[in-house]
Amino acid sequence: MTSRPFVKMNGAGNDFVVVDALARPFTPSEDQVRALADRGTGEGFDQLIAMEPSSTADAFMRVWNADGAMVQTCGNALRCVGWLLMEASGSDRVVIDTAAGPTVATRAGDHRVTVDMGEPRLAWDQVPLAEAMDTRGIELQVGPIDAPVLHTPGAVSMGNPHVVFFTDRQDDGFVTGSGSLVEHHPLFPEGVNVGFAKVLDRSHIRLRVWERGAGLTKACGTGACAAQVAAVRRGLTERKATVVVDGGELVIDWDAASGHVFMTGPVEIERTGTLSV
Ligand SMILES: N[C@H](CCC[C@H](N)C(=O)O)C(=O)O
């Protein structure tokens, strides 16, 4: 066992243990990640994050969900890692590479960061789905065929898979029950993050997300991006909107000129500690 210092952080309540692996590799097993994620016996987090060296960026960000699985990216964590890197280097801009591709983080005020998340992936086989469908509204319903409680969601990848239901129902029981049902639905060969979006007006969405591998979180950055992209594709919101999540607010701008999605939101450092892995 070796000890590793970490920083416990959150982005709009979505919380992370962030390990600096720039000088020394960090390769926890799935079981170790799950044990560390436990909010009773471990440190507790939605995702475990490692900052690793990169030859093409300021760092490579590796992401594990609380269930131990390594996944492509994490929007809220990109803000947190961006903040740490900018604070350490004194710069106002850093490039962070991920398994979903490179992103650019820039300062947006005190403990606020904007991340250029790149373009959304909108083809059915990019989400991915198990079969060809129109991703603006896919053929999926939850509940009885003749009276579904949820149906025709949007499907978007931000480098990780998202499905977004537009619904007024967002209570814990409904989000947890429906989200856990859809997360492993066979239509999503890589699993899926399940968003429940209530459009408040043309520039505000209330969103809750049942995350793949982490369950109901206080915020999901890529989920907020996916919900806004899905809403714009249906003509429900302007290209820039505020997404109100349990833990705060994220401003999402799907820029028409570049096609890139920009996410702006808060960063909070909670504490530091030492892992034994
Ligand atoms: N649960 C996600 C990873 C974390 C995404 C979320 N925390 C964010 O801020 O984007 C997945 O399995 O794709």
The ligand as an SDF file (V2000), in Angstrom:
LIG
                    3D

 13 12  0  0  0  0  0  0  0  0999 V2000
  -21.2140    9.2850  -15.0460 N   0  0  0  0  0  0  0  0  0  0  0  0
  -20.5260    9.7840  -16.2420 C   0  0  0  0  0  0  0  0  0  0  0  0
  -19.1290   10.3040  -15.8780 C   0  0  0  0  0  0  0  0  0  0  0  0
  -19.2010   11.5800  -15.0380 C   0  0  0  0  0  0  0  0  0  0  0  0
  -19.9670   12.6520  -15.7300 C   0  0  0  0  0  0  0  0  0  0  0  0
  -20.4500   13.7930  -14.8590 C   0  0  0  0  0  0  0  0  0  0  0  0
  -20.1620   13.7280  -13.4630 N   0  0  0  0  0  0  0  0  0  0  0  0
  -20.0570   15.1190  -15.4660 C   0  0  0  0  0  0  0  0  0  0  0  0
  -19.8820   16.1120  -14.7360 O   0  0  0  0  0  0  0  0  0  0  0  0
  -19.9900   15.1850  -16.7250 O   0  0  0  0  0  0  0  0  0  0  0  0
  -20.3940    8.6310  -17.2580 C   0  0  0  0  0  0  0  0  0  0  0  0
  -20.4030    7.4800  -16.8380 O   0  0  0  0  0  0  0  0  0  0  0  0
  -20.2860    8.9330  -18.4520 O   0  0  0  0  0  0  0  0  0  0  0  0
  1  2  1  0
  2  3  1  0
  2 11  1  0
  3  4  1  0
  4  5  1  0
  5  6  1  0
  6  7  1  0
  6  8  1  0
  8  9  2  0
  8 10  1  0
 11 12  2  0
 11 13  1  0
M  END
$$$$
